[in-house]
Amino acid sequence: MSHPREGWSEGGALPPSALSRREFLLRAASVAGAGAAIGGLGPLLGAIGEGAAAASTSSVPLPRPDKPVTWPILPGNKAIASGLKPETGATLKLYNWVAYINQAVVNNFAKKYKCKVEITTFNTMEEAIAKLRSGESFDVFFPTVDQLGPLVEAKLLRPINHSYVPNIAQTWADFANPWYDQQWRYTVPYTIYTTGMAWRKDHVHENPYKMSNPWAMPWQSKYKGKVAILDDYREGISLGLMKNGIFDLNTTSTSQIQRSASSLRQLAQLTNVHIDNNDYSNVPSGQIWIHHAWSGDIAAAAGYMPKGVLVDVVGYWFPPDGKGPVGNDTITVLSAGKNPVLAHLFVNYMLDLPNVLENISYNGYMQPLTAVTPARLVKEKILPPSLTSTAVLPTYFRKGIGEYQLPAAANTAWQQAWLQVSQGI
């Protein structure tokens, strides 16, 4: 499962000690032997796939919009009772992606409930789940939707007592009964985002809104050295699929996956394509003119523009009909947390409009509240009028294309294809 905060440091750049997915796969290939054929990497990549957060186990259902899942309430893991008072003298422990929550919002919560709040961050979902399984205790966790099954099965998530979370009424109606967690037993929504195309209008003459296939926009040799795609095996292979008119972004077809890889190798030959997650800075700065991008990153473009350059030169395209990649994160209460009442109150706090607007002003990523509209974000001067296309609409959640949890064998095939691409770039 792709995620826009994977590999970030506190400053928004990859720390020297951290490995991106691409670097990890390349080093894994090096360990296997510099001259190894791609077929010989199967056992290695199989091991990676088995440990990766995106792969499923046979005992856990694979939720899909057309196959929703209601996760069970397991013995020994019940919700807390209603009407309890918040813990006193407490330190609420949050476990979240790097640079993904506004410290001002956290401080305001601590002041309101007379507690301390401690934030611990992670760079990948694999890292986070490993720490939770090791027994480390946190109160609130921000997982991707593809990991709910394994987390519920392991009794790491505490069922939510809905009486503490009245602000769920402020969210889009879809999230009162999302397909990945029917009856919102274990989750409330956090951020929601799309994957599209960002471009510098002053350097790129094509308008993706007028192109017959905007997903093919990067495949232009005249922009050699100025094209980038996201550094993620799911997003990368998905782009190659969509360029070829294939919109099953959870395909298990080897031929379709290989067709995508072939197109991405062609892209590298045409443009010397960059692979990075620096869309938020490289497009505004003009280092990159066309970047496969996440909506929340480009929504924050104004903060990265060179002096004297208006943000209006940055564009973001996502299919107006909403039929493109859409993802969302969740907030959960952990069963091992020592402050379950405060955890519920924090979940509720993060669904209240003033707090949500303040949070978006920091990280750029929308939260699905009914009152959070493109017009409201512009009015609050959180979003430039020229970038309202980065806003996510309720119809996108219903019509969008998700990159969901894959069966282990298919997940390995996607990783192998991405390895083929990244070795050649």
C-alpha positions in Angstrom: 0.0 0.0 0.0 1.5 3.3 -1.0 1.7 6.2 1.4 2.7 9.8 0.8 4.7 10.1 4.1 6.8 7.0 3.6 10.4 7.7 4.1 10.0 11.3 5.3 12.1 12.9 8.1 10.8 15.6 10.3 12.0 18.2 7.8 10.3 16.5 4.9 13.4 15.0 3.4 14.7 11.5 3.5 17.2 11.1 6.4 20.6 9.7 5.4 20.0 6.5 7.5 16.6 5.8 6.0 16.0 3.7 2.9 13.3 4.4 0.4 11.5 1.4 -1.1 13.6 1.7 -4.2 16.8 1.8 -2.3 15.8 -1.2 -0.3 14.9 -3.3 -3.3 18.2 -2.3 -5.0 20.2 -3.3 -2.0 18.3 -6.5 -1.8 19.2 -7.2 -5.4 22.8 -6.4 -4.7 22.9 -8.9 -1.8 21.4 -11.5 -4.0 24.3 -11.0 -6.5 25.0 -8.4 -9.0 24.6 -10.7 -11.9 21.5 -12.5 -10.7 18.7 -12.9 -13.3 15.3 -11.5 -12.4 13.9 -15.0 -12.0 16.6 -15.9 -9.5 15.4 -13.1 -7.2 12.1 -14.9 -6.7 12.9 -16.4 -3.3 14.3 -13.1 -2.0 11.4 -11.0 -3.2 9.0 -13.7 -1.9 10.5 -13.1 1.5 10.1 -9.4 1.1 6.5 -9.9 0.0 5.7 -12.0 3.0 7.0 -9.3 5.3 5.5 -6.4 3.5 2.5 -4.6 4.8 0.7 -4.8 1.5 0.6 -8.6 1.3 -2.2 -10.6 2.9 -2.4 -13.9 4.8 -4.9 -16.5 3.8 -6.8 -16.2 7.1 -7.6 -12.5 6.7 -10.3 -11.3 4.3 -9.4 -8.8 1.5 -11.9 -6.0 1.8 -13.0 -4.4 -1.4 -15.8 -1.8 -2.2 -17.9 -4.6 -3.7 -16.9 -7.0 -0.9 -17.1 -5.0 2.4 -15.9 -6.5 5.6 -17.3 -6.2 9.2 -14.4 -7.1 11.4 -15.3 -9.2 14.4 -15.2 -8.2 18.1 -12.8 -10.9 19.4 -13.0 -12.5 22.9 -10.9 -10.6 25.4 -10.8 -7.4 23.4 -14.0 -5.5 24.1 -14.7 -1.8 23.8 -14.4 0.3 27.0 -17.6 1.1 28.9 -19.5 4.3 28.3 -19.5 7.3 30.6 -15.9 7.0 31.9 -13.9 10.0 32.9 -10.6 10.8 31.2 -7.5 9.6 32.8 -5.8 12.1 35.0 -2.1 13.0 35.1 -1.7 11.1 31.9 0.6 11.1 28.9 -1.3 10.2 25.7 1.0 8.4 23.3 0.4 8.9 19.6 2.1 6.7 16.9 1.9 8.4 13.6 3.7 8.9 10.2 6.4 11.6 10.2 5.2 15.2 9.6 1.6 14.1 9.4 -0.1 16.0 12.2 0.0 19.7 13.3 1.7 20.1 16.6 -0.5 23.1 17.4 -3.6 20.8 17.3 -1.9 18.3 19.6 -0.9 21.1 22.0 -4.4 22.4 22.1 -5.8 19.0 22.9 -3.3 18.6 25.8 -4.3 22.0 27.2 -8.0 21.2 26.9 -7.8 17.8 28.7 -5.0 18.8 31.1 -2.7 16.0 29.9 0.6 15.5 28.1 0.8 14.2 24.6 3.8 12.3 23.2 4.3 11.7 19.5 6.4 8.8 18.2 6.8 8.6 14.4 7.5 5.9 11.9 8.6 5.9 8.2 6.9 2.7 7.0 3.9 0.7 7.9 6.1 -2.4 8.2 8.3 -0.6 10.8 5.2 0.5 12.7 3.5 -2.9 12.9 6.8 -4.6 13.9 7.0 -2.2 16.9 3.4 -2.8 17.9 3.9 -6.6 17.7 7.0 -6.3 19.9 4.7 -5.1 22.7 5.5 -1.4 22.7 2.6 0.5 24.1 0.8 3.5 22.4 -2.7 4.8 22.7 -3.5 6.1 19.2 -2.3 4.7 15.9 -2.7 6.0 12.3 -2.8 2.9 10.0 -3.5 2.4 6.3 -6.8 0.6 5.5 -5.0 -2.4 4.1 -3.6 -3.4 7.5 -6.9 -3.5 9.5 -7.4 -7.2 9.1 -4.0 -8.3 10.5 -4.3 -5.7 13.2 -7.7 -6.9 14.3 -6.7 -10.5 14.1 -3.8 -9.8 16.4 -6.0 -7.9 18.8 -3.8 -4.9 18.5 -6.8 -2.5 17.9 -9.4 -1.8 20.5 -13.0 -1.6 19.3 -14.3 2.0 19.4 -17.1 2.9 21.8 -19.1 5.2 19.6 -20.6 7.2 22.4 -17.2 9.0 22.8 -17.0 10.0 19.2 -20.1 12.2 18.3 -18.0 14.2 15.8 -18.3 11.2 13.4 -21.5 13.0 12.3 -19.3 15.8 10.8 -17.7 13.4 8.3 -18.9 12.2 4.9 -21.7 9.7 5.3 -19.5 7.1 3.6 -17.3 6.8 6.7 -20.2 5.9 9.0 -20.0 2.5 7.3 -16.9 2.3 5.2 -16.4 -0.8 3.1 -13.0 -1.6 4.8 -14.5 -1.4 8.3 -18.3 -1.8 8.3 -20.0 -0.1 11.2 -16.7 1.8 11.8 -16.0 -0.7 14.5 -12.2 0.0 14.7 -11.5 3.2 12.7 -12.4 6.8 12.1 -11.1 8.5 8.9 -8.0 10.7 9.0 -6.7 12.0 5.7 -7.8 11.3 2.2 -5.8 11.9 -1.0 -5.6 11.3 -4.8 -2.7 10.5 -7.1 -2.5 12.5 -10.3 -0.2 14.7 -12.4 1.6 17.9 -11.3 3.2 20.1 -13.8 4.8 23.5 -14.2 2.5 25.5 -16.6 5.3 27.9 -17.5 7.5 25.1 -18.9 5.0 22.4 -20.1 2.8 23.5 -23.0 0.4 20.5 -22.8 -2.7 20.7 -20.6 -3.6 17.3 -19.2 -7.3 18.3 -19.1 -7.2 18.4 -22.9 -5.1 15.3 -23.5 -6.7 12.0 -24.6 -4.7 10.1 -22.0 -3.2 12.3 -19.3 -1.6 9.3 -17.6 0.8 9.2 -20.6 1.9 12.8 -20.0 5.3 11.9 -18.7 6.2 9.9 -21.8 7.7 12.9 -23.7 11.3 13.0 -24.7 11.3 16.8 -25.1 11.1 17.0 -21.3 14.2 14.8 -20.7 15.6 15.3 -17.3 12.5 17.1 -16.0 10.2 14.2 -15.4 9.7 12.3 -12.2 7.4 9.5 -10.9 6.6 8.5 -7.3 9.0 6.2 -5.5 6.6 3.5 -4.6 6.1 0.1 -6.2 2.4 0.3 -6.1 2.1 3.8 -7.4 4.8 3.3 -10.0 3.4 0.1 -11.5 -0.1 1.6 -11.3 1.0 4.5 -13.5 2.3 2.1 -16.1 -1.0 0.2 -16.1 -3.1 3.4 -16.5 -0.8 4.6 -19.3 -1.8 1.4 -21.1 -5.5 1.9 -20.3 -5.6 -0.8 -17.5 -7.4 0.5 -14.5 -7.4 -2.6 -12.3 -4.8 -1.4 -9.9 -5.0 -4.6 -7.9 -4.4 -6.9 -10.9 -2.9 -10.3 -10.4 -2.2 -10.7 -14.1 1.5 -11.2 -14.8 1.2 -10.0 -18.4 -0.5 -6.8 -17.3 2.2 -6.1 -14.6 5.0 -6.8 -17.1 3.4 -4.6 -19.7 3.4 -1.8 -17.1 7.1 -2.4 -16.3 7.9 -2.3 -20.0 6.3 1.1 -20.4 8.2 2.4 -17.4 11.5 1.2 -18.9 10.5 3.1 -22.1 9.8 6.2 -19.9 13.3 6.0 -18.5 14.8 5.7 -22.0 12.8 8.7 -23.2 13.3 11.1 -20.3 15.9 9.8 -17.8 13.0 9.8 -15.4 13.7 10.6 -11.7 12.2 8.4 -9.0 11.4 10.3 -5.9 8.7 11.5 -3.5 9.8 15.1 -3.6 6.9 16.3 -5.7 6.0 18.8 -2.9 9.3 20.7 -3.5 10.7 19.8 -6.9 7.7 21.0 -8.9 7.4 24.3 -7.1 11.2 24.9 -7.4 11.1 24.1 -11.1 13.6 21.2 -10.8 10.9 19.0 -12.2 8.3 20.0 -14.8 6.1 16.9 -14.8 5.7 14.8 -11.7 3.4 11.9 -10.9 2.2 13.3 -7.6 0.0 13.1 -4.5 -2.7 15.7 -4.0 -1.8 16.8 -0.5 1.9 17.4 -1.5 0.9 19.7 -4.3 -1.8 21.5 -2.2 1.2 22.7 -0.1 3.1 24.0 -3.1 2.8 27.7 -2.1 5.2 27.1 0.8 8.0 25.9 -1.6 7.8 28.5 -4.4 10.9 30.5 -5.2 10.8 34.2 -4.3 8.8 36.1 -6.9 7.3 33.1 -8.6 3.5 32.7 -8.2 2.0 29.4 -7.2 -0.4 29.7 -10.1 2.3 28.2 -12.4 1.9 24.9 -10.6 -1.0 22.7 -11.9 -2.4 19.4 -10.6 -4.6 17.1 -12.7 -6.9 14.3 -11.4 -9.7 12.9 -13.5 -12.7 15.2 -13.1 -14.9 12.1 -13.0 -13.0 10.8 -10.0 -11.9 7.6 -11.6 -8.3 7.7 -10.5 -6.2 6.5 -7.6 -7.7 7.5 -4.2 -6.4 6.6 -0.8 -7.2 7.3 2.8 -5.7 6.8 6.3 -7.5 6.0 9.6 -7.1 6.8 13.3 -7.5 3.9 15.7 -7.3 3.2 19.4 -4.8 0.6 20.4 -5.7 -2.2 22.9 -2.4 -2.0 24.8 -2.8 1.8 25.4 -2.9 2.9 29.0 -5.3 5.8 28.3 -8.3 4.5 26.4 -10.7 7.3 27.4 -8.3 10.0 26.4 -7.6 8.1 23.2 -11.3 8.2 22.3 -11.5 11.9 23.1 -8.5 12.5 20.9 -10.1 10.6 18.0 -13.2 12.8 18.5 -11.1 15.9 18.7 -9.5 15.2 15.3 -12.9 15.1 13.7 -14.0 18.6 14.8 -14.0 21.2 12.1 -11.7 23.9 13.6 -9.1 21.3 14.5 -9.3 19.7 11.1 -8.8 23.0 9.3 -5.8 23.8 11.5 -4.4 20.4 10.8 -4.8 20.7 7.0 -3.1 24.1 7.1 0.0 22.2 8.2 0.2 19.0 6.2 -1.9 19.8 3.1 -3.9 16.6 3.3 -7.7 16.9 3.4 -9.8 15.2 6.0 -13.3 14.1 4.8 -15.6 16.4 6.7 -18.7 17.6 5.1 -17.8 21.3 5.8 -14.3 20.9 4.3 -15.0 21.9 0.7 -12.6 23.5 -1.9 -14.4 26.8 -1.4 -13.9 26.6 2.4 -10.2 25.8 2.0 -9.8 28.8 -0.3 -11.7 31.1 2.0 -9.6 30.0 4.9 -6.5 30.7 2.7 -5.4 27.1 3.2 -5.5 26.3 -0.5 -4.6 28.6 -3.4 -7.6 29.0 -5.8 -5.4 27.7 -8.7 -5.0 24.3 -6.9 -8.6 23.4 -5.9 -8.0 20.4 -8.1 -6.0 18.9 -5.2 -9.2 18.8 -3.1 -10.8 15.4 -2.7 -14.6 15.2 -3.2 -17.0 12.6 -1.7 -17.6 11.2 -5.2 -13.9 10.4 -5.5 -14.2 8.0 -2.5 -17.1 6.3 -4.2 -15.8 6.2 -7.8 -12.1 6.3 -7.2 -9.7 3.4 -7.8 -8.0 2.1 -4.7 -4.7 0.3 -4.4 -5.8 -2.4 -1.9 -4.2 -5.2 0.0 -2.9 -7.9 -2.5 -2.6 -11.6 -2.2 1.1 -12.4 -1.3 1.9 -14.0 -4.7 0.6 -11.0 -6.6 2.3 -8.6 -4.2 5.6 -10.3 -5.0 5.0 -10.0 -8.8 4.4 -6.2 -8.4 7.7 -5.9 -6.4 9.6 -8.0 -9.0 8.3 -5.7 -11.8 9.3 -2.6 -9.9 12.8 -4.1 -9.3 13.2 -4.6 -13.0 12.3 -1.0 -13.6 14.4 0.5 -10.8 17.5 -1.5 -11.7 17.4 0.0 -15.2 17.0 3.6 -14.0 
